[in-house]
């Protein structure tokens, strides 16, 4: 089965998106009509973690649901925290007042504690700088972080992609690498991207040796402050581990997984088996205990199901932010 999708790296919390500088509806229509009219090149299209606004959803439905040869499926996927920004001179001060007293106290306390260890600073580098050498500094910081065990080839692929993306964003956007430094040495870093009036925090990292100072919390806060002071209308925290991100915002939206299947014998059969029959069988096996018995019969040790803090937290948020269909049900 030929599957077409936006590029992404498995097991990495990213969100591949279309970057549309202007005339959004016309551009989306051109993209989807191109795929609709290319019948010999793909069987299934999968677009993961898409933020659906009215224009996106309308063009998608207009292009594929009206065409009899396609089946469209929209699945709720993840929680996306974001912050609507108010670019005013006193915006940061007023914004902090919307946070809890505990949050504001933590913000002040961590700065004072870090200052007791030496001189701290926040530096920002964009595509106009030597982005490759700055990315090398970021990679060195990753080796001191929880990400140090990631496969080197995967890390290199991510960084090479960012280095190629940085100059390609102009003139509508820019790439940024932000460091929180202590005595000139990076202890936390953040990679961000701007496009038109939106800002996206793509990923953060911090030196585990400085975890008692919450450097990831500090570099994220300074990034929000900078975006607010520079006139961006929205700050997107991305999905993933949400506990820290939701300290900065009370607004969330659901991202979607779009699947479009061509109604032909082979792709239709594949869709039915993989996305309908197999999940139903696995759910039944799990419910009846057949899964454990099968593992025992084949000599495998059944792995206990672990509900991590990540899964528990995200499940709670999904219940708090239902989709329109879930709300109706």
N, C-alpha and C positions, 0 to 999 in steps of 0.2 A: 504494500500500500504506500503510495507516494504522499507524504505529509509535508505541507509547506507551513512554515511558522517563522516568526521573528527570531533573530538570534538570541540565545540565552545560554547561560552555563548552569548545568544541573547542580542542585544542592546549594545554589547561591541565591540569596534573597534579592532579586532584581526585578525590574518591571520594564520590559521592552515596550516602547511606545512609538507612535508616529509623531514626529516633530513637524508641525504644520505652521509655517510663519504667518500666512494670511490666506484669505479666501478658503477657509477650512472646509466648507461643504463641497466646493468644487474639487478640492484636492482629494478628499476622502472618496468622493464619487469616482474620480479617475482611478484611484488605487483599486477599489473593489470591482469596478467594471472591468479593469484589466484582468483580474483573476477570474471573474465570471466568464469572460470571453476567451479564456485559455483552456479549453476543455481537455486537451491532450497532455497537460503538464502536471496535474495533481488530482488526488482523490479526496483528501481531507485537508482542511485548513484549520490550524489551531493557533489562536492568539491569546496568550496567557496574561493575567493581571492587567486587564484593560480597564481604565476608568471611563465609564460610559456617560457622556453628557448627551443632551437632547439631539445635537447635530450628528454625533457619531452613531447613535442608535437608529435615528431616522434614515440615514444613508445606508446603513447596513441592512435594515429591513427592506428598504426600497429596492436595493440591488439584488438580494438573494431570496427573500421570502416571496417576492412576486414572480420569481423564476421557478418553474415547476421542476427543474432538474436538481434542486438543492434542498437539503434539510439543514436548518439552523438550530443550534442549541446554545443557550446562555446559562452558564452555571455560576452561582455565587462562589467566590474563591477566598478572599481575604479582607482584612480590615486595613484601611489606609487612613492614618491620622494626618490631618493637615491644619494649617492655621491661616485664616484670613488676616492680612496685615493692614495696618492703618499708618501710612507714611506721613506722620506728623512729627514736628520737632520733639514733642514730649511723649511720643508713642511708646518708647521702651519703659519709661517710668510708669505710665498709665497701664501698660500691659502687665508689668510685674504686680501691680495692685490687684489684678484679676487672679493671680496665683494664690495659693494658700499661704498662710503665715509661716508654716513649716518650710514651704518651698523657698520663700524669700530669705528666711533665716539660714537655710542651707546654702543658698547662693552667696551670701555675705561671709558665712563661716568658712567655706572652702577657699574663697579668695584670700582671706586673712591667714588661713593655715598654710596655703601655698606660699604666700609672701614671707612667712617665717623661715622657709627653706632657701630663699634667695630671690633673685629677680625673675618675675614671670612676664611673658608677653604673648600676644597673639599675632601671628604673621599670616598673610594671605598672598597666594601666588596664583596667577592666571595664565592663560595660553600665551600672553605676550612675554612671559618670562621663559627661562630655559626649562620647559615643562618636563622634559625627559629626566634631567638631573634632580628636579624637585620630586618627581615620582620615585626615583631611586631612594631618596631620603625617606619617603613614605613607606617604601618596601622594607627598608631597614627597621623602621618602627614596627612594622607588622611582625618581624622576626622576634620581637620582644612581647608580643601580644598573644591573645588566645587563638589567633589565626595562624600561629607559627607552624601548626601541623597540617595546614592545607597543602595539597599537592603542588609542588613548585611549578609544574607546567600550567596548572589552572591559574595560579597567581600571576604568572607571566602573561597569560592570555588576557586576563582582566586588565592588567596595567598597560599592555600594548594597545588594547582597544581604546582605553581612555586617552592615551597619547595621540592616537590617530583621530579620535573624536574632537579633541580640543580645538585644533585649527579649523575643522570643518564646520563648527557651529557658527562662526562669524558670517554675517554681521548680526544675526538675530539673537545669538547667545554666547556663552562663555563657559569654560571649565575652571574650577577653583580647587586648590589644595590649601587647607587651613591647618596650621600647627599651633598648639598650645606648647610654649617652650618654657623650660625652667633653666635659668642660667645659660640660655642659648641652645639647650638640647631639647628636641621634641619629646614630649611625654604623651601627647595625644594628637591625632590627626583626623581630618574630615575631608572627603571628596564631595564637592557640590557641583551643580550645573544650573545655569540660568538659561531660560529660553523665553524670549519676549518678556512678559512681566511676572513669570513664575520662576520659583527657585526650588530645586530638588536636592535634598541631602542624600547622596547615593550610598555612602558607607562611612563608618567611623572606626577608629582603632585607637588603642591606648596601651602604654607600657604597663604590664601587669605589676611591676615593682612599685608603681605609684597608684595602684587601685584604691588605697585608703583615702586619697585626695579626690576621688571621683573625677578624673580628668576628662572622661568622655562626656559627662554631664556639663562640665565647664565649657569645653570647646563647642558643644552643641548649642549652649545658651548664647555664646558670643556670635555664633553663626546666625542664629535667629535675630539677634540684635542688629547685626550688620545688614541683613536682608531688609529688616524693618526701616532702617535709616537710609537705605538706598532705593526706596520707592517700589519695591516688589509688592504685588497684590496678594500673593499666596506663597506659603512655605509648605512644601510637601515633605513629610518625614519618611515616606515609603513604608511598606509593610515589613513584617519581620517580628523581632522581639519588641513588644509594644510597651512594656512596663515603664521604661525610661522615657520613651517618646511621649506618652500620655501625661507626663509631668508638665509638658509645655503646651498642651492644647486639650480642649474638650470636644473638638469636632472630629468626626470620623465619617468615612464613606466606605462602601463595599466595592471592591474591584471584582471583575467578572472574567470568566474563562469562556471565550467564544469558540465554538466548534462548528464548522460548516462542512457538510458531507455531500458529495455528489451522488445522486440517486441512480446508481448503476449496480449491476448484479454483484460484482466483487466488492466494491467499497461499501455497498449497502449491507451485504452479508457480514463483512468485517465489523462495521459499526454495530450491528445487532449483537454479534457475539461478544465483542470486546467491551462495549459500553452498556449493554443491557443484560445479556445472559450471564457472563462471567461474574460481574459484581453481585448479581442476585444469588448465584451459587455460593460464592465466598461468604456472603452474609448469612446464608442458610447454614453453611458448614460451621461458621463461628457460633451461631446461635444454638445449634444442636450438639456442639462438642465434637463433631466429626473431624475438625481440623487437628485437634490434639491426638485423636486416635490414628489419623493418617500419618502424622509425624512419628508416632510410636511405631507403627507398622513399618515405615520406611527407615527407621533407625535414627531419625533426627530428634533433637531435643527441642520441644516447643518453647519458643521464647515468650515469657510473660509480657503482657501488654502494660506498658508504662505510660501513665498520664503525666507528662512533664509539666513544669510550671508554665512553660510557653504555651502548650496546648490548652491547659486549663484556663489560662488568662484569655487567650484568643477565643475560646468557646464562649466565655462569659460575654465578651465584647460582641460577638456575633448575635447573641440573644438580645443584647441591648440595642443593636443597630440592625434590625431586620430589613430585608429587601421589601419592596412594595408587594410582591407576591406573598411573602411570608406574613407580612402585616395583614393582608386581606384574609389569609387562611386563619 
